[in-house]
Amino acid sequence: MQQDGMDPSDWAEFRADAHRMLEAALDQLEQVRERPWRPVPDVVRESYTVRAEGGDVVDRITRDVLPYHGGNIHPRFWGWVQGTGLAADLISGMAGAAINANVGGRDHGAVYLERAVVDWTRARMGMPESASGVLTAGTSQATVIAFQAARVRVMADLRKRGQQGVRLTAYAGQGVHNATLKALELLGIGADNLRLVPLTDGQIDPAVLAAMLAEDRAAGARPFLLVGTAGTVDLGLFDDLNLLADLAQDEGLWLHVDGAFGAWTRIADDPWRSLSDGIGRADSIAVDFHKWMYVGYDAGLVLIRDEAAHRAAFAARPAYLQGADRGLAGGDPWYCDYGIDLSRGNRALKVWTALEMHGEAAFAASISENCRMAARMGDLVAATPGMALGAPVISNVCVFTARGSLEAQAQSALNSEIAETLQETGEAVFSTTRVDGVVMLRAAITNHRTRAADVEAAIEAVARMADRHEATRCVAAV
Amino acid sequence: MQQDGMDPSDWAEFRADAHRMLEAALDQLEQVRERPWRPVPDVVRESYTVRAEGGDVVDRITRDVLPYHGGNIHPRFWGWVQGTGLAADLISGMAGAAINANVGGRDHGAVYLERAVVDWTRARMGMPESASGVLTAGTSQATVIAFQAARVRVMADLRKRGQQGVRLTAYAGQGVHNATLKALELLGIGADNLRLVPLTDGQIDPAVLAAMLAEDRAAGARPFLLVGTAGTVDLGLFDDLNLLADLAQDEGLWLHVDGAFGAWTRIADDPWRSLSDGIGRADSIAVDFHKWMYVGYDAGLVLIRDEAAHRAAFAARPAYLQGADRGLAGGDPWYCDYGIDLSRGNRALKVWTALEMHGEAAFAASISENCRMAARMGDLVAATPGMALGAPVISNVCVFTARGSLEAQAQSALNSEIAETLQETGEAVFSTTRVDGVVMLRAAITNHRTRAADVEAAIEAVARMADRHEATRCVAAV
């Protein structure tokens, strides 16, 4: 391709190339059902080296990049908790490239789009208008920001002096996401200072928490943070957020809710909506758009009830970033004063475009439908001889074993084998998790393309593999 | 738009819409010179609310979003340090939407693209093959990751126990970027524990640093980190990185280099290339692609010399994320073990596509040309009566005052007024910074669209405004 500096010198030629790329991208999305994940051949991955001279890129990407997606765009992908992406991402991807916004601050359209997205989410979560928020790569970073705001609230000179001479302790129920641990490690608070509260009937018992707090206080620690979960990653369970809000208030703790996917039950139908009741009472909420709002990776959000606490933890602008009353340097507040990043991509455009194209109601319907699909999977498991649920299906997560009658190690081996084989054959993607020491199959349905027929076919495939395994064992035993 | 769940039910219609969006995006990029930044009208920003029902989005974006870009795509935008974006971002934006990769881990194409981008950058920076790296939103986050690795190296139980009972101190020359301060605050080390070394002839004096270290050690602190800068944000200055590497080695400090934009002098021609000599000797480097490699926001990178130190600071995988020998859960290493984020967008595709389309040589040429343009601006300033440089032009940054003869406050007012007016008229974007207490105009040229005629026109505009101001003052004095 001829170039004028870094711009195409022949725009007509580039336009034609770009339209070809668009057709290839559209083909992939329209035919996604026929294009499951596939391993990257060695020859392809070895070809991903950087070349000194430029050249054709559209055919190259169509041939060597598009086919090797991670599978999460496919209707039968339910591994980990991965969003599916949206056709709307194509629209926002093109517009975003033509804008190239740095949303760290200043006064331009992307800043106002971000305010709109933050404000819409805030309202849906039931936080007051005075709350603040900032888009992040995801819940992990949102958690770091929230915990830092919580820490600065109890240690006003933390930013100046560091965490000297005070041992802060945080509390969460067993099964809390690893993001909480990683954030405490990063901040220099330390994993040992995360106290995991054993669950009673799947929930935190106020008396148990109170006893742990008293013990830690007596030992000289300063409890500062209580973490609740709206949708545990392994089983899709929800803490009683109203109960946690009461506890946090009584004990003077900052309540943070990890709502990475589960927070979106707020816009679902009942009974799923009620799972996240009370979430708006939190001091902070971390939530992703790229999981259960389906938008392209990456886009998360932290909401913080007390904007002053949010700014106290992050606001800082040196001479070369001073704002102005007029011109491009205006536009307070600047988002760089609300988080880690100074340069920030235009995540708001992705979210806003998706909502603008589909409307909020379509997301609400799809989220509810995902929960129905998980329930359907649970029903099929319960009805299939030999299979057993690892836990009740509460929201969009279904965890089960292909053969509940085997001893633990054999179950684990069988379930792992089934997960890997189904991934390799392109039939379906389950991930695995451990329940009471047994590796089980796990589907987290944050996939707007999943239909009942997909769930049925996948459970049939699991049943078929388990039967074949049993037959092989019998033959081996003979 | 009709919908099948969240997918378009009429793909032909959506294809037509998408091609219209592409044309609008291409128009904006091809005609960027005629589309300067403009303020967002109140009625537009107020329209950015989320609607319950979906609808047309292409006309909406074309009318209400594209025009309100932040200006950095324009040839005469030199404010702050903002990249321009590339036509290649349109290609990667479309492909990225059709892939929707989460590059936290697992075994799929985007993981290998990221490895290719990390490895190419590592090689260009002159770090050994054993170094590791991970893409981030930008240098701010890269700095946090690097500092945490540095801290864990000196405090092996930091992740478990937190930073109890040890006062760590860090060192950097005056003028270090605010990202260093923010990272130390976030990590709980504290801003007071960043010791700013006064510069001697623009550089750190080893004797001065040694004295500060001795003093801090005597006071019970544990020095752990030395931060060098390749390209200061205000003046584009470079530390002597070989000198800093020697100092760090002698004193047992981790050497981190903030190379947000300046690190890319590594692929420029001399004399600019030599500015970053020694950068490959650092323990860690933070660098952005969205500034001087021009790719769309956001994309940065941290490189860490000692992969074991990198992993020691971040690696952690609970049961639901256990890898596997086969299938999609394979593919070690997982990038989530190298930084803050578990869910991670496909930044590598943007960088790789740009390099694939243009080739490395085109970037090298454009970076050198930007330095020539800054030098040209400096020459024009020096040749224009009344104007004065605030500092010599070293790389791509030119700082100057429109009227050096005025007293400080009047200069500041005039320069601020000129910056804001030129932004408002759409003629050029300078930002401002303070030099010896005077607000000056500042151009950081990380813009592949800037030509000599742009520089000349902008300096003429500044001269015209300064003359007019003087005339007005004279009239007022009469």
Boltz contact constraints between the chains, C-beta under 6 A:
constraints:
  - contact:
      token1: [A, 5]
      token2: [B, 366]
      max_distance: 6.0
  - contact:
      token1: [A, 5]
      token2: [B, 448]
      max_distance: 6.0
  - contact:
      token1: [A, 6]
      token2: [B, 86]
      max_distance: 6.0
  - contact:
      token1: [A, 6]
      token2: [B, 294]
      max_distance: 6.0
  - contact:
      token1: [A, 6]
      token2: [B, 366]
      max_distance: 6.0
  - contact:
      token1: [A, 6]
      token2: [B, 448]
      max_distance: 6.0
  - contact:
      token1: [A, 8]
      token2: [B, 87]
      max_distance: 6.0
  - contact:
      token1: [A, 11]
      token2: [B, 30]
      max_distance: 6.0
  - contact:
      token1: [A, 15]
      token2: [B, 26]
      max_distance: 6.0
  - contact:
      token1: [A, 18]
      token2: [B, 22]
      max_distance: 6.0
  - contact:
      token1: [A, 18]
      token2: [B, 90]
      max_distance: 6.0
  - contact:
      token1: [A, 21]
      token2: [B, 91]
      max_distance: 6.0
  - contact:
      token1: [A, 21]
      token2: [B, 94]
      max_distance: 6.0
  - contact:
      token1: [A, 22]
      token2: [B, 18]
      max_distance: 6.0
  - contact:
      token1: [A, 22]
      token2: [B, 22]
      max_distance: 6.0
  - contact:
      token1: [A, 22]
      token2: [B, 94]
      max_distance: 6.0
  - contact:
      token1: [A, 25]
      token2: [B, 94]
      max_distance: 6.0
  - contact:
      token1: [A, 25]
      token2: [B, 98]
      max_distance: 6.0
  - contact:
      token1: [A, 26]
      token2: [B, 15]
      max_distance: 6.0
  - contact:
      token1: [A, 28]
      token2: [B, 98]
      max_distance: 6.0
  - contact:
      token1: [A, 29]
      token2: [B, 98]
      max_distance: 6.0
  - contact:
      token1: [A, 30]
      token2: [B, 11]
      max_distance: 6.0
  - contact:
      token1: [A, 40]
      token2: [B, 109]
      max_distance: 6.0
  - contact:
      token1: [A, 40]
      token2: [B, 112]
      max_distance: 6.0
  - contact:
      token1: [A, 45]
      token2: [B, 112]
      max_distance: 6.0
  - contact:
      token1: [A, 48]
      token2: [B, 112]
      max_distance: 6.0
  - contact:
      token1: [A, 48]
      token2: [B, 113]
      max_distance: 6.0
  - contact:
      token1: [A, 48]
      token2: [B, 116]
      max_distance: 6.0
  - contact:
      token1: [A, 49]
      token2: [B, 116]
      max_distance: 6.0
  - contact:
      token1: [A, 50]
      token2: [B, 120]
      max_distance: 6.0
  - contact:
      token1: [A, 50]
      token2: [B, 355]
      max_distance: 6.0
  - contact:
      token1: [A, 51]
      token2: [B, 359]
      max_distance: 6.0
  - contact:
      token1: [A, 52]
      token2: [B, 359]
      max_distance: 6.0
  - contact:
      token1: [A, 52]
      token2: [B, 360]
      max_distance: 6.0
  - contact:
      token1: [A, 52]
      token2: [B, 361]
      max_distance: 6.0
  - contact:
      token1: [A, 53]
      token2: [B, 359]
      max_distance: 6.0
  - contact:
      token1: [A, 54]
      token2: [B, 357]
      max_distance: 6.0
  - contact:
      token1: [A, 54]
      token2: [B, 358]
      max_distance: 6.0
  - contact:
      token1: [A, 54]
      token2: [B, 359]
      max_distance: 6.0
  - contact:
      token1: [A, 57]
      token2: [B, 91]
      max_distance: 6.0
  - contact:
      token1: [A, 57]
      token2: [B, 353]
      max_distance: 6.0
  - contact:
      token1: [A, 57]
      token2: [B, 356]
      max_distance: 6.0
  - contact:
      token1: [A, 57]
      token2: [B, 357]
      max_distance: 6.0
  - contact:
      token1: [A, 61]
      token2: [B, 95]
      max_distance: 6.0
  - contact:
      token1: [A, 65]
      token2: [B, 109]
      max_distance: 6.0
  - contact:
      token1: [A, 68]
      token2: [B, 108]
      max_distance: 6.0
  - contact:
      token1: [A, 68]
      token2: [B, 109]
      max_distance: 6.0
  - contact:
      token1: [A, 69]
      token2: [B, 99]
      max_distance: 6.0
  - contact:
      token1: [A, 70]
      token2: [B, 101]
      max_distance: 6.0
  - contact:
      token1: [A, 70]
      token2: [B, 108]
      max_distance: 6.0
  - contact:
      token1: [A, 71]
      token2: [B, 328]
      max_distance: 6.0
  - contact:
      token1: [A, 73]
      token2: [B, 100]
      max_distance: 6.0
  - contact:
      token1: [A, 82]
      token2: [B, 102]
      max_distance: 6.0
  - contact:
      token1: [A, 85]
      token2: [B, 100]
      max_distance: 6.0
  - contact:
      token1: [A, 86]
      token2: [B, 6]
      max_distance: 6.0
  - contact:
      token1: [A, 87]
      token2: [B, 8]
      max_distance: 6.0
  - contact:
      token1: [A, 89]
      token2: [B, 97]
      max_distance: 6.0
  - contact:
      token1: [A, 90]
      token2: [B, 18]
      max_distance: 6.0
  - contact:
      token1: [A, 90]
      token2: [B, 97]
      max_distance: 6.0
  - contact:
      token1: [A, 91]
      token2: [B, 21]
      max_distance: 6.0
  - contact:
      token1: [A, 91]
      token2: [B, 57]
      max_distance: 6.0
  - contact:
      token1: [A, 93]
      token2: [B, 93]
      max_distance: 6.0
  - contact:
      token1: [A, 93]
      token2: [B, 94]
      max_distance: 6.0
  - contact:
      token1: [A, 93]
      token2: [B, 97]
      max_distance: 6.0
  - contact:
      token1: [A, 94]
      token2: [B, 21]
      max_distance: 6.0
  - contact:
      token1: [A, 94]
      token2: [B, 22]
      max_distance: 6.0
  - contact:
      token1: [A, 94]
      token2: [B, 25]
      max_distance: 6.0
  - contact:
      token1: [A, 94]
      token2: [B, 93]
      max_distance: 6.0
  - contact:
      token1: [A, 95]
      token2: [B, 61]
      max_distance: 6.0
  - contact:
      token1: [A, 97]
      token2: [B, 89]
      max_distance: 6.0
  - contact:
      token1: [A, 97]
      token2: [B, 90]
      max_distance: 6.0
  - contact:
      token1: [A, 97]
      token2: [B, 93]
      max_distance: 6.0
  - contact:
      token1: [A, 97]
      token2: [B, 296]
      max_distance: 6.0
  - contact:
      token1: [A, 98]
      token2: [B, 25]
      max_distance: 6.0
  - contact:
      token1: [A, 98]
      token2: [B, 28]
      max_distance: 6.0
  - contact:
      token1: [A, 98]
      token2: [B, 29]
      max_distance: 6.0
  - contact:
      token1: [A, 99]
      token2: [B, 69]
      max_distance: 6.0
  - contact:
      token1: [A, 100]
      token2: [B, 73]
      max_distance: 6.0
  - contact:
      token1: [A, 100]
      token2: [B, 85]
      max_distance: 6.0
  - contact:
      token1: [A, 100]
      token2: [B, 296]
      max_distance: 6.0
  - contact:
      token1: [A, 101]
      token2: [B, 70]
      max_distance: 6.0
  - contact:
      token1: [A, 102]
      token2: [B, 82]
      max_distance: 6.0
  - contact:
      token1: [A, 102]
      token2: [B, 297]
      max_distance: 6.0
  - contact:
      token1: [A, 108]
      token2: [B, 68]
      max_distance: 6.0
  - contact:
      token1: [A, 108]
      token2: [B, 70]
      max_distance: 6.0
  - contact:
      token1: [A, 109]
      token2: [B, 40]
      max_distance: 6.0
  - contact:
      token1: [A, 109]
      token2: [B, 65]
      max_distance: 6.0
  - contact:
      token1: [A, 109]
      token2: [B, 68]
      max_distance: 6.0
  - contact:
      token1: [A, 112]
      token2: [B, 40]
      max_distance: 6.0
  - contact:
      token1: [A, 112]
      token2: [B, 45]
      max_distance: 6.0
  - contact:
      token1: [A, 112]
      token2: [B, 48]
      max_distance: 6.0
  - contact:
      token1: [A, 113]
      token2: [B, 48]
      max_distance: 6.0
  - contact:
      token1: [A, 116]
      token2: [B, 48]
      max_distance: 6.0
  - contact:
      token1: [A, 116]
      token2: [B, 49]
      max_distance: 6.0
  - contact:
      token1: [A, 120]
      token2: [B, 50]
      max_distance: 6.0
  - contact:
      token1: [A, 137]
      token2: [B, 341]
      max_distance: 6.0
  - contact:
      token1: [A, 138]
      token2: [B, 341]
      max_distance: 6.0
  - contact:
      token1: [A, 138]
      token2: [B, 343]
      max_distance: 6.0
  - contact:
      token1: [A, 140]
      token2: [B, 340]
      max_distance: 6.0
  - contact:
      token1: [A, 140]
      token2: [B, 341]
      max_distance: 6.0
  - contact:
      token1: [A, 140]
      token2: [B, 342]
      max_distance: 6.0
  - contact:
      token1: [A, 141]
      token2: [B, 340]
      max_distance: 6.0
  - contact:
      token1: [A, 141]
      token2: [B, 341]
      max_distance: 6.0
  - contact:
      token1: [A, 148]
      token2: [B, 186]
      max_distance: 6.0
  - contact:
      token1: [A, 159]
      token2: [B, 185]
      max_distance: 6.0
  - contact:
      token1: [A, 159]
      token2: [B, 191]
      max_distance: 6.0
  - contact:
      token1: [A, 160]
      token2: [B, 190]
      max_distance: 6.0
  - contact:
      token1: [A, 160]
      token2: [B, 191]
      max_distance: 6.0
  - contact:
      token1: [A, 160]
      token2: [B, 192]
      max_distance: 6.0
  - contact:
      token1: [A, 161]
      token2: [B, 190]
      max_distance: 6.0
  - contact:
      token1: [A, 161]
      token2: [B, 192]
      max_distance: 6.0
  - contact:
      token1: [A, 162]
      token2: [B, 188]
      max_distance: 6.0
  - contact:
      token1: [A, 162]
      token2: [B, 189]
      max_distance: 6.0
  - contact:
      token1: [A, 162]
      token2: [B, 190]
      max_distance: 6.0
  - contact:
      token1: [A, 162]
      token2: [B, 193]
      max_distance: 6.0
  - contact:
      token1: [A, 163]
      token2: [B, 163]
      max_distance: 6.0
  - contact:
      token1: [A, 163]
      token2: [B, 188]
      max_distance: 6.0
  - contact:
      token1: [A, 178]
      token2: [B, 318]
      max_distance: 6.0
  - contact:
      token1: [A, 185]
      token2: [B, 159]
      max_distance: 6.0
  - contact:
      token1: [A, 186]
      token2: [B, 148]
      max_distance: 6.0
  - contact:
      token1: [A, 187]
      token2: [B, 188]
      max_distance: 6.0
  - contact:
      token1: [A, 188]
      token2: [B, 162]
      max_distance: 6.0
  - contact:
      token1: [A, 188]
      token2: [B, 163]
      max_distance: 6.0
  - contact:
      token1: [A, 188]
      token2: [B, 187]
      max_distance: 6.0
  - contact:
      token1: [A, 188]
      token2: [B, 188]
      max_distance: 6.0
  - contact:
      token1: [A, 189]
      token2: [B, 162]
      max_distance: 6.0
  - contact:
      token1: [A, 190]
      token2: [B, 160]
      max_distance: 6.0
  - contact:
      token1: [A, 190]
      token2: [B, 161]
      max_distance: 6.0
  - contact:
      token1: [A, 190]
      token2: [B, 162]
      max_distance: 6.0
  - contact:
      token1: [A, 191]
      token2: [B, 159]
      max_distance: 6.0
  - contact:
      token1: [A, 191]
      token2: [B, 160]
      max_distance: 6.0
  - contact:
      token1: [A, 192]
      token2: [B, 160]
      max_distance: 6.0
  - contact:
      token1: [A, 192]
      token2: [B, 161]
      max_distance: 6.0
  - contact:
      token1: [A, 193]
      token2: [B, 162]
      max_distance: 6.0
  - contact:
      token1: [A, 233]
      token2: [B, 320]
      max_distance: 6.0
  - contact:
      token1: [A, 234]
      token2: [B, 320]
      max_distance: 6.0
  - contact:
      token1: [A, 294]
      token2: [B, 6]
      max_distance: 6.0
  - contact:
      token1: [A, 296]
      token2: [B, 97]
      max_distance: 6.0
  - contact:
      token1: [A, 296]
      token2: [B, 100]
      max_distance: 6.0
  - contact:
      token1: [A, 297]
      token2: [B, 102]
      max_distance: 6.0
  - contact:
      token1: [A, 297]
      token2: [B, 345]
      max_distance: 6.0
  - contact:
      token1: [A, 298]
      token2: [B, 343]
      max_distance: 6.0
  - contact:
      token1: [A, 298]
      token2: [B, 344]
      max_distance: 6.0
  - contact:
      token1: [A, 298]
      token2: [B, 345]
      max_distance: 6.0
  - contact:
      token1: [A, 318]
      token2: [B, 178]
      max_distance: 6.0
  - contact:
      token1: [A, 319]
      token2: [B, 433]
      max_distance: 6.0
  - contact:
      token1: [A, 319]
      token2: [B, 434]
      max_distance: 6.0
  - contact:
      token1: [A, 320]
      token2: [B, 233]
      max_distance: 6.0
  - contact:
      token1: [A, 320]
      token2: [B, 234]
      max_distance: 6.0
  - contact:
      token1: [A, 320]
      token2: [B, 433]
      max_distance: 6.0
  - contact:
      token1: [A, 324]
      token2: [B, 420]
      max_distance: 6.0
  - contact:
      token1: [A, 326]
      token2: [B, 420]
      max_distance: 6.0
  - contact:
      token1: [A, 327]
      token2: [B, 420]
      max_distance: 6.0
  - contact:
      token1: [A, 327]
      token2: [B, 423]
      max_distance: 6.0
  - contact:
      token1: [A, 327]
      token2: [B, 424]
      max_distance: 6.0
  - contact:
      token1: [A, 328]
      token2: [B, 71]
      max_distance: 6.0
  - contact:
      token1: [A, 328]
      token2: [B, 423]
      max_distance: 6.0
  - contact:
      token1: [A, 340]
      token2: [B, 140]
      max_distance: 6.0
  - contact:
      token1: [A, 340]
      token2: [B, 141]
      max_distance: 6.0
  - contact:
      token1: [A, 341]
      token2: [B, 137]
      max_distance: 6.0
  - contact:
      token1: [A, 341]
      token2: [B, 138]
      max_distance: 6.0
  - contact:
      token1: [A, 341]
      token2: [B, 140]
      max_distance: 6.0
  - contact:
      token1: [A, 341]
      token2: [B, 141]
      max_distance: 6.0
  - contact:
      token1: [A, 342]
      token2: [B, 140]
      max_distance: 6.0
  - contact:
      token1: [A, 343]
      token2: [B, 138]
      max_distance: 6.0
  - contact:
      token1: [A, 343]
      token2: [B, 298]
      max_distance: 6.0
  - contact:
      token1: [A, 344]
      token2: [B, 298]
      max_distance: 6.0
  - contact:
      token1: [A, 345]
      token2: [B, 297]
      max_distance: 6.0
  - contact:
      token1: [A, 345]
      token2: [B, 298]
      max_distance: 6.0
  - contact:
      token1: [A, 353]
      token2: [B, 57]
      max_distance: 6.0
  - contact:
      token1: [A, 355]
      token2: [B, 50]
      max_distance: 6.0
  - contact:
      token1: [A, 356]
      token2: [B, 57]
      max_distance: 6.0
  - contact:
      token1: [A, 357]
      token2: [B, 54]
      max_distance: 6.0
  - contact:
      token1: [A, 357]
      token2: [B, 57]
      max_distance: 6.0
  - contact:
      token1: [A, 358]
      token2: [B, 54]
      max_distance: 6.0
  - contact:
      token1: [A, 359]
      token2: [B, 51]
      max_distance: 6.0
  - contact:
      token1: [A, 359]
      token2: [B, 52]
      max_distance: 6.0
  - contact:
      token1: [A, 359]
      token2: [B, 53]
      max_distance: 6.0
  - contact:
      token1: [A, 359]
      token2: [B, 54]
      max_distance: 6.0
  - contact:
      token1: [A, 360]
      token2: [B, 52]
      max_distance: 6.0
  - contact:
      token1: [A, 361]
      token2: [B, 52]
      max_distance: 6.0
  - contact:
      token1: [A, 366]
      token2: [B, 5]
      max_distance: 6.0
  - contact:
      token1: [A, 366]
      token2: [B, 6]
      max_distance: 6.0
  - contact:
      token1: [A, 420]
      token2: [B, 324]
      max_distance: 6.0
  - contact:
      token1: [A, 420]
      token2: [B, 326]
      max_distance: 6.0
  - contact:
      token1: [A, 420]
      token2: [B, 327]
      max_distance: 6.0
  - contact:
      token1: [A, 423]
      token2: [B, 327]
      max_distance: 6.0
  - contact:
      token1: [A, 423]
      token2: [B, 328]
      max_distance: 6.0
  - contact:
      token1: [A, 424]
      token2: [B, 327]
      max_distance: 6.0
  - contact:
      token1: [A, 433]
      token2: [B, 319]
      max_distance: 6.0
  - contact:
      token1: [A, 433]
      token2: [B, 320]
      max_distance: 6.0
  - contact:
      token1: [A, 434]
      token2: [B, 319]
      max_distance: 6.0
  - contact:
      token1: [A, 448]
      token2: [B, 5]
      max_distance: 6.0
  - contact:
      token1: [A, 448]
      token2: [B, 6]
      max_distance: 6.0
